[in-house]
Amino acid sequence: MQYRPITLADKPLFDQFLSLRRHSLITYNFANLFLWRHWDRFSWQILNDALCIKSEYNNRSMALPPICASDQGILATTERLIRQYQANGLPFIMTEVSQDMWDLFAQAWPGRFQAEAHRSGANYIYRREDLANLKGKRYDSKRNHIHRFEKEYPNYQFVPLCQDLVALCKQRQTEWRYSHDPNDQQLILEEQGIMEALDHFQELNLSGACLLIDDHVEGFTIGDRLDDQTWAVHIEKGNMNIHGSYQIVNQLYARDYCQNVLYVNRAEDMGDLGLRKSKLSYHPYRLENKYLLCLQ
């Protein structure tokens, strides 16, 4: 199987393929694939005029659904991928399968795949106006956190990410990791992706913003457009010692930077129960399911 690693130079090619159809999962975004390529060990090949990506997460080779315009093209390329895996003596497993993709495979090939719902990978989709305005009783606690923050830090600023702020964001990220567990391998891999986002935010066409208090970065967030309806948030960091920092970063980014979209995809919770509770507390419009498929 002639796969190659993802590099920054692959962005135009990936963008061309990814634009062929709407994708509901944040995975199907070049910045996401590039930033977390060390975590999932993504690589790619072109097969049947389709973009084929595989993951080596936890040393298990898994294919993503082929990316092309037509359903028939996806099915035909999947057949070739299955033969490739079998020829190499590998079990065929498909990961990062959205509900739409699972419906396609189930209808085309009834009983061929066994599907396992991957709850920790489900994407949290919100109405942008909900995050931006925090209207109604269900957001009372969020507004209270923000009002307290504004009272305690009246001179705060929320400004666009620029090159002059990159070093301060890196410092904030390092402090954040050391305040948790500096030896946690997942946090180290996450930090690697965050550092690359900060180093290459212009080449990746990312939109970021920073929370400043007395010229110190106390929070930052980075995202970009997933499609014509949805904004993808890749990174969000705050200072746990500053009450309301996460809440105000979330609100102001949705309000001022995620404009001209209906929805915001804030990725998954990775099975972290604290993160799950936090994301559910913002009352998602829906959870976009993710499946793992195995041949029967």
Buried (B, 14 or more C-beta within 10 A) or exposed (E): BEBEEBEEEBBEEBEEBBEBBEBBBBBBBBBBBBBBBBBBBBBBBBBBEBBBBBBEBEEEBBBBBBBBEEBEBBBBBBEBBBEBBEEEEBEBBBBBBBBBBBEBBBEEBEEEBEBEEBEBBBBBBBBBBBBBBBEEEEBEEBBEBBEEBEEEBEEBEBEEBEEEBBEBBBEBBBEBBEEEEEEEEEBBBBBBBBBBBBEBBEEBEBBBBBBBBEEEBBBBBBBBBBBEEBBBBBBBBBBEEBBBBBBBBBBBBBBEBBEEBBBBBBBBBEEEEEBBEBBEEBBBBEBBBBBBBEBE
